[in-house]
Amino acid sequence: MSRTERSQEMLAHVAAWKNSGKKRKQYCAKHGLNPHTMAYWCAKTGNADGPSGFAPVELVAGGGVEVCYPNGVRLVLPAGMPMTQVAAYVRLY
């Protein structure tokens, strides 16, 4: 099987999995796919299972920035903080 054929096959599996409503692991078991291979193709196409790792960032009263991490931790940063420092706080998660 050529690389192009393999890519097309895996992209079709990613689309079929998304439409199946099943957990990725269940889909892989049913179709004889390696779950790690499927995870690679899902990530490559932007169809990863679960949260992306990014959390919403909202403006709060006073002009600061509030970062809400997926684990429930909230970080309120003051207005005027340099973006390099904000980025460092965001990467903490």
Biopython code that builds the backbone (N, CA, C, O; Angstrom):
import numpy as np
from Bio.PDB.StructureBuilder import StructureBuilder

atoms = [
    (1, "MET", "N", (0.858, -1.183, 0.000)),
    (1, "MET", "CA", (0.000, 0.000, 0.000)),
    (1, "MET", "C", (0.900, 1.240, 0.000)),
    (1, "MET", "O", (1.846, 1.330, 0.782)),
    (2, "SER", "N", (0.598, 2.181, -0.873)),
    (2, "SER", "CA", (1.408, 3.396, -0.976)),
    (2, "SER", "C", (1.111, 4.335, 0.202)),
    (2, "SER", "O", (0.123, 4.162, 0.916)),
    (3, "ARG", "N", (1.967, 5.308, 0.384)),
    (3, "ARG", "CA", (1.770, 6.290, 1.463)),
    (3, "ARG", "C", (0.459, 7.043, 1.271)),
    (3, "ARG", "O", (-0.270, 7.297, 2.230)),
    (4, "THR", "N", (0.171, 7.392, 0.033)),
    (4, "THR", "CA", (-1.061, 8.125, -0.260)),
    (4, "THR", "C", (-2.287, 7.281, 0.072)),
    (4, "THR", "O", (-3.253, 7.774, 0.655)),
    (5, "GLU", "N", (-2.239, 6.020, -0.302)),
    (5, "GLU", "CA", (-3.355, 5.118, 0.006)),
    (5, "GLU", "C", (-3.522, 4.948, 1.511)),
    (5, "GLU", "O", (-4.641, 4.952, 2.024)),
    (6, "ARG", "N", (-2.403, 4.798, 2.214)),
    (6, "ARG", "CA", (-2.449, 4.654, 3.672)),
    (6, "ARG", "C", (-3.018, 5.918, 4.318)),
    (6, "ARG", "O", (-3.827, 5.834, 5.242)),
    (7, "SER", "N", (-2.601, 7.075, 3.836)),
    (7, "SER", "CA", (-3.122, 8.341, 4.366)),
    (7, "SER", "C", (-4.622, 8.445, 4.140)),
    (7, "SER", "O", (-5.369, 8.826, 5.040)),
    (8, "GLN", "N", (-5.057, 8.104, 2.932)),
    (8, "GLN", "CA", (-6.483, 8.162, 2.631)),
    (8, "GLN", "C", (-7.274, 7.192, 3.502)),
    (8, "GLN", "O", (-8.363, 7.518, 3.976)),
    (9, "GLU", "N", (-6.722, 6.002, 3.710)),
    (9, "GLU", "CA", (-7.387, 5.005, 4.543)),
    (9, "GLU", "C", (-7.529, 5.510, 5.983)),
    (9, "GLU", "O", (-8.596, 5.396, 6.586)),
    (10, "MET", "N", (-6.450, 6.064, 6.521)),
    (10, "MET", "CA", (-6.493, 6.524, 7.909)),
    (10, "MET", "C", (-7.393, 7.747, 8.068)),
    (10, "MET", "O", (-8.095, 7.874, 9.072)),
    (11, "LEU", "N", (-7.376, 8.639, 7.091)),
    (11, "LEU", "CA", (-8.272, 9.796, 7.153)),
    (11, "LEU", "C", (-9.729, 9.356, 7.090)),
    (11, "LEU", "O", (-10.592, 9.952, 7.734)),
    (12, "ALA", "N", (-9.996, 8.317, 6.318)),
    (12, "ALA", "CA", (-11.357, 7.773, 6.262)),
    (12, "ALA", "C", (-11.735, 7.167, 7.614)),
    (12, "ALA", "O", (-12.875, 7.307, 8.058)),
    (13, "HIS", "N", (-10.790, 6.498, 8.265)),
    (13, "HIS", "CA", (-11.059, 5.936, 9.595)),
    (13, "HIS", "C", (-11.331, 7.044, 10.614)),
    (13, "HIS", "O", (-12.230, 6.916, 11.445)),
    (14, "VAL", "N", (-10.568, 8.117, 10.551)),
    (14, "VAL", "CA", (-10.793, 9.236, 11.481)),
    (14, "VAL", "C", (-12.205, 9.789, 11.294)),
    (14, "VAL", "O", (-12.915, 10.026, 12.271)),
    (15, "ALA", "N", (-12.606, 9.991, 10.052)),
    (15, "ALA", "CA", (-13.945, 10.514, 9.773)),
    (15, "ALA", "C", (-15.017, 9.529, 10.223)),
    (15, "ALA", "O", (-16.021, 9.928, 10.813)),
    (16, "ALA", "N", (-14.807, 8.242, 9.946)),
    (16, "ALA", "CA", (-15.782, 7.227, 10.349)),
    (16, "ALA", "C", (-15.882, 7.136, 11.864)),
    (16, "ALA", "O", (-16.974, 6.983, 12.410)),
    (17, "TRP", "N", (-14.738, 7.231, 12.546)),
    (17, "TRP", "CA", (-14.766, 7.193, 14.004)),
    (17, "TRP", "C", (-15.554, 8.372, 14.567)),
    (17, "TRP", "O", (-16.375, 8.197, 15.467)),
    (18, "LYS", "N", (-15.307, 9.578, 14.037)),
    (18, "LYS", "CA", (-16.014, 10.766, 14.516)),
    (18, "LYS", "C", (-17.519, 10.612, 14.341)),
    (18, "LYS", "O", (-18.289, 11.059, 15.191)),
    (19, "ASN", "N", (-17.945, 9.986, 13.251)),
    (19, "ASN", "CA", (-19.367, 9.804, 12.989)),
    (19, "ASN", "C", (-19.968, 8.628, 13.740)),
    (19, "ASN", "O", (-21.189, 8.513, 13.839)),
    (20, "SER", "N", (-19.114, 7.746, 14.276)),
    (20, "SER", "CA", (-19.610, 6.537, 14.935)),
    (20, "SER", "C", (-20.184, 6.802, 16.324)),
    (20, "SER", "O", (-21.048, 6.059, 16.789)),
    (21, "GLY", "N", (-19.713, 7.853, 16.986)),
    (21, "GLY", "CA", (-20.159, 8.124, 18.353)),
    (21, "GLY", "C", (-19.507, 7.220, 19.389)),
    (21, "GLY", "O", (-19.856, 7.277, 20.568)),
    (22, "LYS", "N", (-18.568, 6.392, 18.964)),
    (22, "LYS", "CA", (-17.887, 5.482, 19.892)),
    (22, "LYS", "C", (-16.611, 6.119, 20.418)),
    (22, "LYS", "O", (-16.084, 7.068, 19.837)),
    (23, "LYS", "N", (-16.130, 5.581, 21.520)),
    (23, "LYS", "CA", (-14.819, 5.973, 22.032)),
    (23, "LYS", "C", (-13.777, 5.521, 21.010)),
    (23, "LYS", "O", (-13.957, 4.513, 20.327)),
    (24, "ARG", "N", (-12.697, 6.274, 20.917)),
    (24, "ARG", "CA", (-11.663, 5.942, 19.940)),
    (24, "ARG", "C", (-11.134, 4.532, 20.159)),
    (24, "ARG", "O", (-10.910, 3.797, 19.197)),
    (25, "LYS", "N", (-10.932, 4.152, 21.409)),
    (25, "LYS", "CA", (-10.406, 2.820, 21.718)),
    (25, "LYS", "C", (-11.366, 1.722, 21.236)),
    (25, "LYS", "O", (-10.926, 0.698, 20.713)),
    (26, "GLN", "N", (-12.658, 1.935, 21.412)),
    (26, "GLN", "CA", (-13.655, 0.960, 20.956)),
    (26, "GLN", "C", (-13.628, 0.838, 19.433)),
    (26, "GLN", "O", (-13.670, -0.264, 18.885)),
    (27, "TYR", "N", (-13.557, 1.981, 18.763)),
    (27, "TYR", "CA", (-13.520, 1.975, 17.295)),
    (27, "TYR", "C", (-12.291, 1.212, 16.804)),
    (27, "TYR", "O", (-12.389, 0.396, 15.887)),
    (28, "CYS", "N", (-11.141, 1.475, 17.412)),
    (28, "CYS", "CA", (-9.904, 0.814, 17.003)),
    (28, "CYS", "C", (-9.991, -0.696, 17.197)),
    (28, "CYS", "O", (-9.566, -1.456, 16.328)),
    (29, "ALA", "N", (-10.537, -1.135, 18.328)),
    (29, "ALA", "CA", (-10.660, -2.565, 18.589)),
    (29, "ALA", "C", (-11.560, -3.229, 17.545)),
    (29, "ALA", "O", (-11.258, -4.322, 17.065)),
    (30, "LYS", "N", (-12.645, -2.579, 17.202)),
    (30, "LYS", "CA", (-13.585, -3.135, 16.228)),
    (30, "LYS", "C", (-12.967, -3.244, 14.840)),
    (30, "LYS", "O", (-13.271, -4.179, 14.098)),
    (31, "HIS", "N", (-12.103, -2.297, 14.482)),
    (31, "HIS", "CA", (-11.538, -2.251, 13.132)),
    (31, "HIS", "C", (-10.095, -2.734, 13.058)),
    (31, "HIS", "O", (-9.457, -2.622, 12.012)),
    (32, "GLY", "N", (-9.576, -3.271, 14.161)),
    (32, "GLY", "CA", (-8.226, -3.822, 14.161)),
    (32, "GLY", "C", (-7.133, -2.782, 13.984)),
    (32, "GLY", "O", (-6.104, -3.055, 13.366)),
    (33, "LEU", "N", (-7.354, -1.594, 14.525)),
    (33, "LEU", "CA", (-6.371, -0.513, 14.405)),
    (33, "LEU", "C", (-5.606, -0.343, 15.704)),
    (33, "LEU", "O", (-6.144, -0.583, 16.785)),
    (34, "ASN", "N", (-4.362, 0.066, 15.599)),
    (34, "ASN", "CA", (-3.565, 0.388, 16.769)),
    (34, "ASN", "C", (-4.061, 1.737, 17.313)),
    (34, "ASN", "O", (-4.079, 2.719, 16.572)),
    (35, "PRO", "N", (-4.461, 1.805, 18.585)),
    (35, "PRO", "CA", (-4.968, 3.069, 19.143)),
    (35, "PRO", "C", (-3.967, 4.217, 19.057)),
    (35, "PRO", "O", (-4.362, 5.373, 18.908)),
    (36, "HIS", "N", (-2.676, 3.908, 19.151)),
    (36, "HIS", "CA", (-1.662, 4.958, 19.070)),
    (36, "HIS", "C", (-1.542, 5.512, 17.646)),
    (36, "HIS", "O", (-1.323, 6.706, 17.444)),
    (37, "THR", "N", (-1.688, 4.629, 16.680)),
    (37, "THR", "CA", (-1.675, 5.073, 15.283)),
    (37, "THR", "C", (-2.879, 5.964, 15.015)),
    (37, "THR", "O", (-2.764, 7.000, 14.361)),
    (38, "MET", "N", (-4.032, 5.553, 15.526)),
    (38, "MET", "CA", (-5.250, 6.344, 15.339)),
    (38, "MET", "C", (-5.105, 7.706, 16.020)),
    (38, "MET", "O", (-5.529, 8.722, 15.470)),
    (39, "ALA", "N", (-4.511, 7.730, 17.208)),
    (39, "ALA", "CA", (-4.300, 8.998, 17.919)),
    (39, "ALA", "C", (-3.405, 9.923, 17.096)),
    (39, "ALA", "O", (-3.643, 11.129, 17.043)),
    (40, "TYR", "N", (-2.384, 9.367, 16.458)),
    (40, "TYR", "CA", (-1.500, 10.153, 15.605)),
    (40, "TYR", "C", (-2.290, 10.799, 14.471)),
    (40, "TYR", "O", (-2.141, 11.992, 14.205)),
    (41, "TRP", "N", (-3.126, 10.015, 13.808)),
    (41, "TRP", "CA", (-3.878, 10.551, 12.678)),
    (41, "TRP", "C", (-4.942, 11.537, 13.127)),
    (41, "TRP", "O", (-5.226, 12.505, 12.422)),
    (42, "CYS", "N", (-5.530, 11.307, 14.283)),
    (42, "CYS", "CA", (-6.506, 12.271, 14.816)),
    (42, "CYS", "C", (-5.823, 13.605, 15.108)),
    (42, "CYS", "O", (-6.355, 14.667, 14.785)),
    (43, "ALA", "N", (-4.654, 13.542, 15.716)),
    (43, "ALA", "CA", (-3.915, 14.773, 16.018)),
    (43, "ALA", "C", (-3.479, 15.460, 14.731)),
    (43, "ALA", "O", (-3.514, 16.686, 14.633)),
    (44, "LYS", "N", (-3.070, 14.672, 13.750)),
    (44, "LYS", "CA", (-2.611, 15.235, 12.484)),
    (44, "LYS", "C", (-3.729, 15.968, 11.749)),
    (44, "LYS", "O", (-3.482, 16.956, 11.057)),
    (45, "THR", "N", (-4.946, 15.486, 11.900)),
    (45, "THR", "CA", (-6.087, 16.107, 11.228)),
    (45, "THR", "C", (-6.816, 17.111, 12.107)),
    (45, "THR", "O", (-7.782, 17.740, 11.675)),
    (46, "GLY", "N", (-6.346, 17.258, 13.351)),
    (46, "GLY", "CA", (-7.015, 18.197, 14.242)),
    (46, "GLY", "C", (-8.270, 17.626, 14.870)),
    (46, "GLY", "O", (-9.092, 18.375, 15.399)),
    (47, "ASN", "N", (-8.433, 16.304, 14.820)),
    (47, "ASN", "CA", (-9.612, 15.656, 15.385)),
    (47, "ASN", "C", (-9.248, 14.835, 16.619)),
    (47, "ASN", "O", (-9.736, 13.717, 16.789)),
    (48, "ALA", "N", (-8.412, 15.373, 17.462)),
    (48, "ALA", "CA", (-8.017, 14.645, 18.656)),
    (48, "ALA", "C", (-9.196, 14.453, 19.591)),
    (48, "ALA", "O", (-10.107, 15.278, 19.649)),
    (49, "ASP", "N", (-9.160, 13.346, 20.320)),
    (49, "ASP", "CA", (-10.217, 13.033, 21.267)),
    (49, "ASP", "C", (-9.960, 13.769, 22.574)),
    (49, "ASP", "O", (-8.867, 13.672, 23.131)),
    (50, "GLY", "N", (-10.940, 14.495, 23.065)),
    (50, "GLY", "CA", (-10.806, 15.175, 24.337)),
    (50, "GLY", "C", (-10.396, 16.620, 24.182)),
    (50, "GLY", "O", (-10.292, 17.130, 23.066)),
    (51, "PRO", "N", (-10.162, 17.282, 25.304)),
    (51, "PRO", "CA", (-9.842, 18.706, 25.260)),
    (51, "PRO", "C", (-8.502, 18.968, 24.591)),
    (51, "PRO", "O", (-7.610, 18.119, 24.591)),
    (52, "SER", "N", (-8.383, 20.132, 24.034)),
    (52, "SER", "CA", (-7.179, 20.479, 23.303)),
    (52, "SER", "C", (-6.030, 20.884, 24.215)),
    (52, "SER", "O", (-4.888, 20.961, 23.762)),
    (53, "GLY", "N", (-6.302, 21.141, 25.473)),
    (53, "GLY", "CA", (-5.275, 21.609, 26.379)),
    (53, "GLY", "C", (-5.317, 23.112, 26.555)),
    (53, "GLY", "O", (-4.618, 23.651, 27.413)),
    (54, "PHE", "N", (-6.112, 23.792, 25.774)),
    (54, "PHE", "CA", (-6.264, 25.222, 25.920)),
    (54, "PHE", "C", (-7.460, 25.509, 26.815)),
    (54, "PHE", "O", (-8.439, 24.763, 26.814)),
    (55, "ALA", "N", (-7.377, 26.581, 27.571)),
    (55, "ALA", "CA", (-8.458, 26.996, 28.442)),
    (55, "ALA", "C", (-8.940, 28.370, 27.995)),
    (55, "ALA", "O", (-8.180, 29.137, 27.404)),
    (56, "PRO", "N", (-10.202, 28.681, 28.278)),
    (56, "PRO", "CA", (-10.694, 29.999, 27.878)),
    (56, "PRO", "C", (-9.953, 31.118, 28.601)),
    (56, "PRO", "O", (-9.580, 30.978, 29.766)),
    (57, "VAL", "N", (-9.749, 32.205, 27.915)),
    (57, "VAL", "CA", (-9.166, 33.400, 28.508)),
    (57, "VAL", "C", (-10.215, 34.492, 28.393)),
    (57, "VAL", "O", (-10.711, 34.763, 27.299)),
    (58, "GLU", "N", (-10.560, 35.128, 29.519)),
    (58, "GLU", "CA", (-11.610, 36.132, 29.529)),
    (58, "GLU", "C", (-11.088, 37.448, 30.072)),
    (58, "GLU", "O", (-10.195, 37.472, 30.918)),
    (59, "LEU", "N", (-11.651, 38.543, 29.581)),
    (59, "LEU", "CA", (-11.365, 39.849, 30.162)),
    (59, "LEU", "C", (-12.223, 40.001, 31.411)),
    (59, "LEU", "O", (-13.403, 39.650, 31.398)),
    (60, "VAL", "N", (-11.643, 40.520, 32.487)),
    (60, "VAL", "CA", (-12.390, 40.726, 33.727)),
    (60, "VAL", "C", (-12.423, 42.217, 34.034)),
    (60, "VAL", "O", (-11.645, 42.996, 33.484)),
    (61, "ALA", "N", (-13.335, 42.601, 34.921)),
    (61, "ALA", "CA", (-13.447, 44.006, 35.310)),
    (61, "ALA", "C", (-12.079, 44.507, 35.771)),
    (61, "ALA", "O", (-11.361, 43.802, 36.480)),
    (62, "GLY", "N", (-11.732, 45.698, 35.374)),
    (62, "GLY", "CA", (-10.433, 46.244, 35.738)),
    (62, "GLY", "C", (-9.402, 46.038, 34.651)),
    (62, "GLY", "O", (-8.262, 46.482, 34.786)),
    (63, "GLY", "N", (-9.784, 45.371, 33.571)),
    (63, "GLY", "CA", (-8.896, 45.236, 32.434)),
    (63, "GLY", "C", (-7.865, 44.135, 32.543)),
    (63, "GLY", "O", (-7.000, 44.037, 31.673)),
    (64, "GLY", "N", (-7.914, 43.302, 33.568)),
    (64, "GLY", "CA", (-6.966, 42.204, 33.693)),
    (64, "GLY", "C", (-7.358, 41.032, 32.815)),
    (64, "GLY", "O", (-8.318, 41.111, 32.047)),
    (65, "VAL", "N", (-6.626, 39.966, 32.929)),
    (65, "VAL", "CA", (-6.902, 38.742, 32.183)),
    (65, "VAL", "C", (-7.126, 37.626, 33.188)),
    (65, "VAL", "O", (-6.374, 37.481, 34.152)),
    (66, "GLU", "N", (-8.160, 36.845, 32.955)),
    (66, "GLU", "CA", (-8.439, 35.687, 33.803)),
    (66, "GLU", "C", (-8.237, 34.441, 32.966)),
    (66, "GLU", "O", (-8.832, 34.306, 31.897)),
    (67, "VAL", "N", (-7.395, 33.521, 33.443)),
    (67, "VAL", "CA", (-7.146, 32.262, 32.756)),
    (67, "VAL", "C", (-7.795, 31.162, 33.577)),
    (67, "VAL", "O", (-7.512, 31.018, 34.766)),
    (68, "CYS", "N", (-8.674, 30.379, 32.936)),
    (68, "CYS", "CA", (-9.355, 29.258, 33.599)),
    (68, "CYS", "C", (-8.795, 27.963, 33.031)),
    (68, "CYS", "O", (-9.038, 27.630, 31.871)),
    (69, "TYR", "N", (-8.047, 27.235, 33.851)),
    (69, "TYR", "CA", (-7.455, 25.983, 33.415)),
    (69, "TYR", "C", (-8.507, 24.869, 33.454)),
    (69, "TYR", "O", (-9.471, 24.971, 34.214)),
    (70, "PRO", "N", (-8.343, 23.806, 32.650)),
    (70, "PRO", "CA", (-9.321, 22.716, 32.620)),
    (70, "PRO", "C", (-9.525, 22.026, 33.969)),
    (70, "PRO", "O", (-10.582, 21.440, 34.203)),
    (71, "ASN", "N", (-8.540, 22.083, 34.853)),
    (71, "ASN", "CA", (-8.687, 21.443, 36.161)),
    (71, "ASN", "C", (-9.422, 22.327, 37.165)),
    (71, "ASN", "O", (-9.535, 21.956, 38.333)),
    (72, "GLY", "N", (-9.925, 23.492, 36.735)),
    (72, "GLY", "CA", (-10.703, 24.363, 37.606)),
    (72, "GLY", "C", (-9.915, 25.508, 38.226)),
    (72, "GLY", "O", (-10.511, 26.407, 38.820)),
    (73, "VAL", "N", (-8.600, 25.498, 38.104)),
    (73, "VAL", "CA", (-7.779, 26.573, 38.657)),
    (73, "VAL", "C", (-7.995, 27.836, 37.827)),
    (73, "VAL", "O", (-7.988, 27.800, 36.597)),
    (74, "ARG", "N", (-8.187, 28.957, 38.533)),
    (74, "ARG", "CA", (-8.366, 30.250, 37.860)),
    (74, "ARG", "C", (-7.221, 31.156, 38.256)),
    (74, "ARG", "O", (-6.851, 31.237, 39.428)),
    (75, "LEU", "N", (-6.670, 31.828, 37.284)),
    (75, "LEU", "CA", (-5.543, 32.725, 37.497)),
    (75, "LEU", "C", (-5.944, 34.094, 36.983)),
    (75, "LEU", "O", (-6.256, 34.245, 35.802)),
    (76, "VAL", "N", (-5.939, 35.110, 37.869)),
    (76, "VAL", "CA", (-6.287, 36.471, 37.475)),
    (76, "VAL", "C", (-4.998, 37.280, 37.407)),
    (76, "VAL", "O", (-4.276, 37.420, 38.394)),
    (77, "LEU", "N", (-4.730, 37.805, 36.225)),
    (77, "LEU", "CA", (-3.504, 38.564, 35.998)),
    (77, "LEU", "C", (-3.851, 40.034, 35.843)),
    (77, "LEU", "O", (-4.865, 40.359, 35.225)),
    (78, "PRO", "N", (-3.036, 40.934, 36.389)),
    (78, "PRO", "CA", (-3.351, 42.365, 36.337)),
    (78, "PRO", "C", (-3.211, 42.950, 34.940)),
    (78, "PRO", "O", (-2.477, 42.435, 34.097)),
    (79, "ALA", "N", (-3.931, 44.033, 34.722)),
    (79, "ALA", "CA", (-3.839, 44.756, 33.452)),
    (79, "ALA", "C", (-2.420, 45.281, 33.278)),
    (79, "ALA", "O", (-1.763, 45.656, 34.249)),
    (80, "GLY", "N", (-1.961, 45.305, 32.055)),
    (80, "GLY", "CA", (-0.651, 45.858, 31.765)),
    (80, "GLY", "C", (0.498, 44.881, 31.914)),
    (80, "GLY", "O", (1.650, 45.251, 31.688)),
    (81, "MET", "N", (0.213, 43.646, 32.288)),
    (81, "MET", "CA", (1.280, 42.658, 32.431)),
    (81, "MET", "C", (1.830, 42.343, 31.035)),
    (81, "MET", "O", (1.052, 42.151, 30.101)),
    (82, "PRO", "N", (3.154, 42.287, 30.879)),
    (82, "PRO", "CA", (3.728, 41.977, 29.568)),
    (82, "PRO", "C", (3.246, 40.610, 29.060)),
    (82, "PRO", "O", (3.110, 39.660, 29.831)),
    (83, "MET", "N", (2.991, 40.533, 27.752)),
    (83, "MET", "CA", (2.469, 39.292, 27.178)),
    (83, "MET", "C", (3.426, 38.120, 27.349)),
    (83, "MET", "O", (2.980, 36.975, 27.411)),
    (84, "THR", "N", (4.722, 38.375, 27.426)),
    (84, "THR", "CA", (5.666, 37.281, 27.650)),
    (84, "THR", "C", (5.444, 36.648, 29.014)),
    (84, "THR", "O", (5.580, 35.435, 29.176)),
    (85, "GLN", "N", (5.099, 37.481, 29.997)),
    (85, "GLN", "CA", (4.831, 36.969, 31.332)),
    (85, "GLN", "C", (3.489, 36.237, 31.366)),
    (85, "GLN", "O", (3.366, 35.201, 32.018)),
    (86, "VAL", "N", (2.476, 36.775, 30.664)),
    (86, "VAL", "CA", (1.182, 36.095, 30.570)),
    (86, "VAL", "C", (1.389, 34.727, 29.928)),
    (86, "VAL", "O", (0.843, 33.734, 30.408)),
    (87, "ALA", "N", (2.168, 34.662, 28.850)),
    (87, "ALA", "CA", (2.422, 33.397, 28.162)),
    (87, "ALA", "C", (3.111, 32.406, 29.095)),
    (87, "ALA", "O", (2.820, 31.211, 29.052)),
    (88, "ALA", "N", (4.011, 32.888, 29.930)),
    (88, "ALA", "CA", (4.698, 31.999, 30.879)),
    (88, "ALA", "C", (3.704, 31.396, 31.866)),
    (88, "ALA", "O", (3.806, 30.217, 32.205)),
    (89, "TYR", "N", (2.746, 32.194, 32.328)),
    (89, "TYR", "CA", (1.721, 31.676, 33.246)),
    (89, "TYR", "C", (0.827, 30.667, 32.541)),
    (89, "TYR", "O", (0.475, 29.642, 33.125)),
    (90, "VAL", "N", (0.462, 30.938, 31.313)),
    (90, "VAL", "CA", (-0.408, 30.028, 30.565)),
    (90, "VAL", "C", (0.289, 28.684, 30.376)),
    (90, "VAL", "O", (-0.359, 27.641, 30.465)),
    (91, "ARG", "N", (1.586, 28.689, 30.118)),
    (91, "ARG", "CA", (2.339, 27.431, 29.910)),
    (91, "ARG", "C", (2.524, 26.645, 31.193)),
    (91, "ARG", "O", (2.940, 25.488, 31.132)),
    (92, "LEU", "N", (2.237, 27.213, 32.339)),
    (92, "LEU", "CA", (2.395, 26.489, 33.599)),
    (92, "LEU", "C", (1.531, 25.235, 33.641)),
    (92, "LEU", "O", (1.916, 24.227, 34.234)),
    (93, "TYR", "N", (0.379, 25.302, 33.019)),
    (93, "TYR", "CA", (-0.531, 24.161, 33.047)),
    (93, "TYR", "C", (0.052, 23.058, 32.221)),
    (93, "TYR", "O", (-0.551, 21.991, 32.103)),
]
sb = StructureBuilder()
sb.init_structure("model")
sb.init_model(0)
sb.init_chain("A")
sb.init_seg("    ")
for serial, (resi, resn, name, xyz) in enumerate(atoms, 1):
    if name == "N":
        sb.init_residue(resn, " ", resi, " ")
    sb.init_atom(name, np.array(xyz, "f"), 0.0, 1.0, " ", f" {name:<3s}", serial, name[0])
structure = sb.get_structure()
